[in-house]
Amino acid sequence: MSELASRFRVHRSTVWQMAFQAGLVARRPELGDEVRAEAARLYESGLTLVQVAERLGISDEGVRAAVVSQGGTIRPRGRRRLMVG
């Protein structure tokens, strides 16, 4: 989208809107099995969605989808409480 927007000097949303009106469906490529498994493993090890995304070069939404597809659950947002005892 960005490349087309730059080439025709229009906003990205204009390109998206025109594509939508023409019946084109935007679809992100699916992550491979190895990437999904690695994303789930890294998230399970304690990294945040954003940290995993940065490490693997994918979006945090992609990480979320990968974790869920591998049977994992997403932790609540916010800081984790440390148990002192």
ChimeraX commands (.cxc) that place a marker at each C-alpha (Angstrom):
marker #1 position 0.00,0.00,0.00 radius 0.5
marker #1 position 2.72,2.46,0.95 radius 0.5
marker #1 position 4.57,1.91,-2.32 radius 0.5
marker #1 position 1.43,2.58,-4.38 radius 0.5
marker #1 position 0.54,5.62,-2.28 radius 0.5
marker #1 position 4.00,7.09,-2.83 radius 0.5
marker #1 position 4.00,6.30,-6.53 radius 0.5
marker #1 position 0.64,7.95,-7.16 radius 0.5
marker #1 position 1.06,10.62,-4.49 radius 0.5
marker #1 position -2.05,9.73,-2.53 radius 0.5
marker #1 position -2.61,8.69,1.05 radius 0.5
marker #1 position -2.39,4.99,1.98 radius 0.5
marker #1 position -6.02,5.02,3.07 radius 0.5
marker #1 position -7.00,6.21,-0.41 radius 0.5
marker #1 position -5.23,3.21,-1.95 radius 0.5
marker #1 position -6.91,0.88,0.53 radius 0.5
marker #1 position -10.34,2.41,-0.14 radius 0.5
marker #1 position -9.92,2.10,-3.91 radius 0.5
marker #1 position -8.78,-1.52,-3.59 radius 0.5
marker #1 position -11.73,-2.30,-1.34 radius 0.5
marker #1 position -14.17,-0.70,-3.79 radius 0.5
marker #1 position -12.64,-2.76,-6.59 radius 0.5
marker #1 position -13.36,-5.92,-4.61 radius 0.5
marker #1 position -9.79,-6.69,-3.60 radius 0.5
marker #1 position -9.32,-8.22,-0.18 radius 0.5
marker #1 position -6.26,-7.31,1.84 radius 0.5
marker #1 position -4.74,-10.37,3.43 radius 0.5
marker #1 position -1.61,-10.70,5.46 radius 0.5
marker #1 position 0.55,-13.71,4.70 radius 0.5
marker #1 position 0.20,-16.48,7.25 radius 0.5
marker #1 position 3.09,-17.29,9.54 radius 0.5
marker #1 position 4.80,-20.62,9.02 radius 0.5
marker #1 position 4.53,-23.39,11.59 radius 0.5
marker #1 position 8.11,-22.85,12.78 radius 0.5
marker #1 position 7.57,-19.11,13.33 radius 0.5
marker #1 position 4.31,-19.73,15.19 radius 0.5
marker #1 position 5.97,-22.30,17.43 radius 0.5
marker #1 position 8.94,-20.02,18.11 radius 0.5
marker #1 position 6.67,-17.07,18.90 radius 0.5
marker #1 position 4.68,-19.19,21.36 radius 0.5
marker #1 position 7.88,-20.53,22.96 radius 0.5
marker #1 position 9.36,-17.04,23.40 radius 0.5
marker #1 position 6.12,-15.66,24.83 radius 0.5
marker #1 position 5.81,-18.61,27.20 radius 0.5
marker #1 position 9.39,-17.94,28.35 radius 0.5
marker #1 position 8.24,-14.57,29.70 radius 0.5
marker #1 position 8.84,-12.10,26.87 radius 0.5
marker #1 position 6.04,-9.66,26.07 radius 0.5
marker #1 position 4.10,-9.70,22.81 radius 0.5
marker #1 position 6.04,-6.63,21.67 radius 0.5
marker #1 position 9.41,-8.15,22.58 radius 0.5
marker #1 position 8.62,-11.35,20.70 radius 0.5
marker #1 position 7.38,-9.34,17.71 radius 0.5
marker #1 position 10.58,-7.29,17.59 radius 0.5
marker #1 position 12.75,-10.38,17.88 radius 0.5
marker #1 position 10.93,-12.22,15.07 radius 0.5
marker #1 position 10.21,-9.20,12.87 radius 0.5
marker #1 position 6.43,-9.65,12.93 radius 0.5
marker #1 position 3.55,-7.64,14.41 radius 0.5
marker #1 position 2.42,-8.04,18.00 radius 0.5
marker #1 position -0.97,-9.10,16.64 radius 0.5
marker #1 position 0.84,-11.81,14.68 radius 0.5
marker #1 position 2.47,-12.99,17.90 radius 0.5
marker #1 position -0.90,-12.99,19.68 radius 0.5
marker #1 position -2.45,-15.09,16.90 radius 0.5
marker #1 position 0.54,-17.46,16.93 radius 0.5
marker #1 position 0.37,-18.00,20.69 radius 0.5
marker #1 position -3.36,-18.71,20.60 radius 0.5
marker #1 position -3.00,-21.02,17.58 radius 0.5
marker #1 position -0.44,-23.04,19.53 radius 0.5
marker #1 position -2.83,-23.46,22.46 radius 0.5
marker #1 position -1.35,-20.72,24.65 radius 0.5
marker #1 position -3.13,-17.97,26.51 radius 0.5
marker #1 position -2.39,-14.27,26.55 radius 0.5
marker #1 position -1.36,-12.78,29.88 radius 0.5
marker #1 position -3.26,-9.77,31.24 radius 0.5
marker #1 position -1.80,-6.38,30.32 radius 0.5
marker #1 position 0.21,-4.38,32.80 radius 0.5
marker #1 position 3.15,-4.98,35.05 radius 0.5
marker #1 position 3.58,-8.36,36.63 radius 0.5
marker #1 position 3.53,-8.42,40.40 radius 0.5
marker #1 position 6.59,-9.85,42.07 radius 0.5
marker #1 position 5.92,-12.22,44.90 radius 0.5
marker #1 position 8.17,-11.42,47.84 radius 0.5
marker #1 position 8.24,-13.88,50.61 radius 0.5
marker link #1:1,2 radius 0.2
marker link #1:2,3 radius 0.2
marker link #1:3,4 radius 0.2
marker link #1:4,5 radius 0.2
marker link #1:5,6 radius 0.2
marker link #1:6,7 radius 0.2
marker link #1:7,8 radius 0.2
marker link #1:8,9 radius 0.2
marker link #1:9,10 radius 0.2
marker link #1:10,11 radius 0.2
marker link #1:11,12 radius 0.2
marker link #1:12,13 radius 0.2
marker link #1:13,14 radius 0.2
marker link #1:14,15 radius 0.2
marker link #1:15,16 radius 0.2
marker link #1:16,17 radius 0.2
marker link #1:17,18 radius 0.2
marker link #1:18,19 radius 0.2
marker link #1:19,20 radius 0.2
marker link #1:20,21 radius 0.2
marker link #1:21,22 radius 0.2
marker link #1:22,23 radius 0.2
marker link #1:23,24 radius 0.2
marker link #1:24,25 radius 0.2
marker link #1:25,26 radius 0.2
marker link #1:26,27 radius 0.2
marker link #1:27,28 radius 0.2
marker link #1:28,29 radius 0.2
marker link #1:29,30 radius 0.2
marker link #1:30,31 radius 0.2
marker link #1:31,32 radius 0.2
marker link #1:32,33 radius 0.2
marker link #1:33,34 radius 0.2
marker link #1:34,35 radius 0.2
marker link #1:35,36 radius 0.2
marker link #1:36,37 radius 0.2
marker link #1:37,38 radius 0.2
marker link #1:38,39 radius 0.2
marker link #1:39,40 radius 0.2
marker link #1:40,41 radius 0.2
marker link #1:41,42 radius 0.2
marker link #1:42,43 radius 0.2
marker link #1:43,44 radius 0.2
marker link #1:44,45 radius 0.2
marker link #1:45,46 radius 0.2
marker link #1:46,47 radius 0.2
marker link #1:47,48 radius 0.2
marker link #1:48,49 radius 0.2
marker link #1:49,50 radius 0.2
marker link #1:50,51 radius 0.2
marker link #1:51,52 radius 0.2
marker link #1:52,53 radius 0.2
marker link #1:53,54 radius 0.2
marker link #1:54,55 radius 0.2
marker link #1:55,56 radius 0.2
marker link #1:56,57 radius 0.2
marker link #1:57,58 radius 0.2
marker link #1:58,59 radius 0.2
marker link #1:59,60 radius 0.2
marker link #1:60,61 radius 0.2
marker link #1:61,62 radius 0.2
marker link #1:62,63 radius 0.2
marker link #1:63,64 radius 0.2
marker link #1:64,65 radius 0.2
marker link #1:65,66 radius 0.2
marker link #1:66,67 radius 0.2
marker link #1:67,68 radius 0.2
marker link #1:68,69 radius 0.2
marker link #1:69,70 radius 0.2
marker link #1:70,71 radius 0.2
marker link #1:71,72 radius 0.2
marker link #1:72,73 radius 0.2
marker link #1:73,74 radius 0.2
marker link #1:74,75 radius 0.2
marker link #1:75,76 radius 0.2
marker link #1:76,77 radius 0.2
marker link #1:77,78 radius 0.2
marker link #1:78,79 radius 0.2
marker link #1:79,80 radius 0.2
marker link #1:80,81 radius 0.2
marker link #1:81,82 radius 0.2
marker link #1:82,83 radius 0.2
marker link #1:83,84 radius 0.2
marker link #1:84,85 radius 0.2
view
